[in-house]
Amino acid sequence: MTDTHRTEPPATGDEKDVLEGFLDYLREAILAKVEGLDRDALLGDHVASGTTLLGIVKHLTHVERWWFGDVVAGSQLDYPWTDEDPDADWRVEDDETIEGIVAGYHEAVAQSRAITAATDLDALPRSDRATPRSFRWVLTHMIEETGRHAGHADILRELTDGATGE
């Protein structure tokens, strides 16, 4: 695992640039934690909740899609979770591949970045499926959400192979 390719958040710039920079930094941290591991390692069941490294990536893919695509852009997307199975976005199915899940995360992040570029921080969501929150709130929440799961990924990676890092 290597953290050398991560881009530090900007120390100066406007508010949106700094928020985007921190979110991108955390997105890169998530990807660094899965780098170089095989499927068995990525699905290692080290904690009572059953949370796995690959499950975190899958979950964050849907979090990106929900907040940016659905809430901000009003896309009305479909999600794997249901009332009967609220944690389906964490579960990696047998037919899902590492490459497919990581590619899905890259795609979701690219879409989120495009939405971010076109959205003012004070803009309110276009979706009627969520409580109105400013785009500034959404970006801040995504930093919190991704950062929290990056911390989980730090621990899971260390439990998997002893690797530590930013």
Long-range contacts (C-beta under 8 A, 24 or more apart in sequence): 1-32, 1-33, 1-35, 1-36, 1-157, 1-163, 1-165, 2-32, 2-35, 2-165, 3-29, 3-32, 3-165, 3-166, 5-32, 6-32, 6-166, 15-121, 15-136, 16-116, 16-121, 16-139, 19-121, 19-136, 19-139, 19-140, 19-143, 20-113, 20-116, 20-139, 22-143, 23-139, 23-142, 23-143, 23-146, 26-143, 26-146, 26-147, 26-150, 27-109, 27-146, 29-150, 29-153, 29-166, 30-56, 30-57, 30-60, 30-105, 30-146, 30-149, 30-150, 30-153, 31-57, 31-102, 31-105, 32-165, 32-166, 33-150, 33-153, 33-154, 33-156, 33-157, 34-98, 34-102, 34-153, 37-160, 37-161, 38-98, 39-97, 39-98, 41-160, 41-161, 42-92, 42-98, 43-92, 44-156, 44-159, 44-160, 46-156, 46-159, 46-160, 47-155, 47-156, 47-159, 50-90, 51-90, 51-152, 51-156, 52-90, 52-92, 52-156, 53-153, 53-156, 53-157, 53-160, 54-92, 54-98, 54-101, 55-90, 55-91, 55-92, 56-90, 56-149, 56-152, 56-153, 56-156, 57-101, 57-102, 57-105, 58-89, 58-90, 58-91, 58-92, 58-96, 58-101, 58-104, 58-105, 59-89, 59-90, 59-149, 60-105, 60-108, 60-145, 60-146, 60-149, 61-89, 61-101, 61-104, 61-105, 61-108, 62-89, 62-108, 63-142, 63-145, 63-146, 64-105, 64-108, 64-109, 64-111, 64-112, 64-142, 65-108, 65-111, 67-112, 67-138, 67-141, 67-142, 68-108, 68-111, 68-112, 68-115, 68-116, 68-138, 68-142, 69-108, 69-111, 69-112, 69-115, 70-127, 70-129, 70-130, 71-125, 71-127, 71-129, 71-130, 71-133, 71-138, 72-115, 72-119, 72-123, 72-125, 72-126, 72-127, 72-135, 72-138, 73-115, 73-126, 73-127, 74-125, 74-126, 74-127, 74-128, 75-127, 76-127, 76-129, 112-142
